[in-house]
Amino acid sequence: MNVKINAVKFKIDEKLEEFITKKVSKFEKQLPTLTGVDVILKVEKPETDNNKIAEVRLLITGYDLFSAKQSDTFEEAVMLCIDALKTQIEKHKGKF
C-alpha cells in the first residue's frame, strides 16, 4: 500500500510522518482493495487556535473515501479523520 503525505507550505517532521503512516496502515486489514492513502496537512492562519487541517483520502479500487478535519494538532485532526473514515467504511461495507 502506498501512503503519500503532503505538507502544504511547511516541512513535516519524521515523528508526525511515522504516526500518520502507522495509523492509516491499519486500514489495509479492513479493506483488501485499498491501493493507497493520500494525506494532506495544512495550517490555516498560523496565529489562531484550531488551525491545523488534515485531509485523508483512502484510494480503493473503483471507489474513494475522504475525510477532512480541523483541530489544534495534526495528530488530533488525523485521528478525527480516521474515526470518520471508519464510520464511512461501516456504512459502505457491502460496496467493497
Buried (B, 14 or more C-beta within 10 A) or exposed (E): BEBEBEBEEEEBEEEBBEBBBEBBEEBEEBBEEBEBBBBBBBBEEEEEEEBBBBBBBBBBEEEEBBBBBBBEEBBBBBBBBBEBBBEEBEEEEEEB
